[in-house]
Amino acid sequence: MPSFSSTVSQLLAKSDRPGVRAFFLSLAALSIALILALYSGAAARLGNVFLASMSALTALLVAAWVGITLVPILAKRTPLRWIGYRMEYRVTRVGWIYIGAIVLVALAAINTGNNLLFLILATLIASILMSGILSSITLAGIELRLNLPEHIFAGQTVRATIELQNEKLTLPSFSLRVEGVAEKNALAAAVFETPVYFPYVARKESVRQSLPLLLPRRGVYRQEAFRIVTRFPFGFLQKARRLDLKTEALVYPSVEVTPEFLEMILGIQGATESPVKGRGQDLYALRNYLPTDSARHVHWKASARTGVLMVREFTREEDCRVLLVFDAHSLAGQAQASAADKDRFERAVALCAAIAWSFYERDGHLEFRSPAGDVAPSPSSQNIFAVLRLLALAQPLAPDPQNDLLPRLVAEPETVRILVTSRSHGSIPPEVWNTSYIVFAGDLSS
């Protein structure tokens, strides 16, 4: 009993008291109108026309007063948004078999007139009606949230989180499946393709599930709507509710290290090295061992040759500013572009992203330029994702001599210039060829 009283007190504290007052007042008024209507019928049978007329008129006035004054108050406080849910219905295979059984029982009941068969028929029909009602209740009050990682790379599996919130006050939901809605004529690929199953969502609670998400290509992925599907409780009907939840994900190009990239990065490291001592990878000098030196830097061959412990010193890398340029002018930007031209452009984008990511891992100083936008020079830890965003949205442009950014690279003093392009070797201006490290996407294997 104390738990029941506490539950009642909590419900009263959360309730809308003016709405509750209007509800009970309307019930009392309609009860009075019903009693007056019954009394009017009894008075008419007894022959008292005046009393019957007055009772009926009073009942109508009470009902009209409830409709004019109390019903609008209740309508404003009633969450009718659940009534407007768009439901999709489909009879399952089990449901068609069940309907066939109902037809057979109905024919047998009509032909024989057996009351037991009519009772069984009524039970079967009531089961279908209850299936529709319970599935509607299960789908009602369910809200969906989709949380995506902040940074997504093409071809790499990430974890997304789907959350279902049951906003119903008293009833749980059972056997829910979340699916992505495939839109016709969509300009971007869909984010969500794998269904996720939720066996149970308690009332006023939320349930989360994590699922792997693999987006194979760079660019923008959009999901305009989702569908919550259930076959609860008997599986006769599959009922679905559509949720318009616009979701967008920007996928960066792949920064996966390939054998071709490893061969190419050696030349770039040579261009960015500084001939002074530091923490690079190439040998700068040999000197005698000191007690503070690490044993990993001991040069054992030189030590054996000289008879004295010798340690290696390395060059310092990335001492100068690096300018990374992505040349988006390609034959892939033409209307009659071939599949090979488009593939060459995509390899150039992925290669440029891998180069930028390599400088990020080495904490280099990076500047980026492309026809779609520029990124000001700063430590790569601060601007790497701005660079990757531009590369994710990069589109091939038709060759245009007036908007060509290659001739402007010559005016950059004391800057290591790295140019990634999908052009052919003979199309690079000589002044750019002599002052820049050029990477041709056509030289890489697909």
Secondary structure, 3 states (H helix, E strand, C coil): CHHHHHHHHHHHHHCCHHHHHHHHHHHHHHHHHHHHHHHHHHHHHCCCHHHHHHHHHHHHHHHHHHHHHHHHHHHHCCCHHHCCCCEEEEECHHHHHHHHHHHHHHHHHHHHCCHHHHHHHHHHHHHHHHHHHHHHHHHCCEEEEEECCCCEECCCEEEEEEEEEECCCCCCEEEEEEEECCCCCCCCECCCCCCEEEEEECCCCEEEEEEEEECCCCEEEEECCEEEEECCCCCCEEEEEEECCCEEEEEECCCCCCHHHHHHHHHHHHHHEEEEEEEEEEEEEEEECCCCCCHHHECHHHHHHHCCCEEEEEEEECCCCEEEEEECECHHHCCCCCHHHHHHHHHHHHHHHHHHHHHHHCCCEEEEEECCEEEEEEEHHHHHHHHHHHHHCCCCECCCHHHCCCHHHHHCCCCEEEEEECCCHHHCCHHHHHHCEEEEHHHCCC
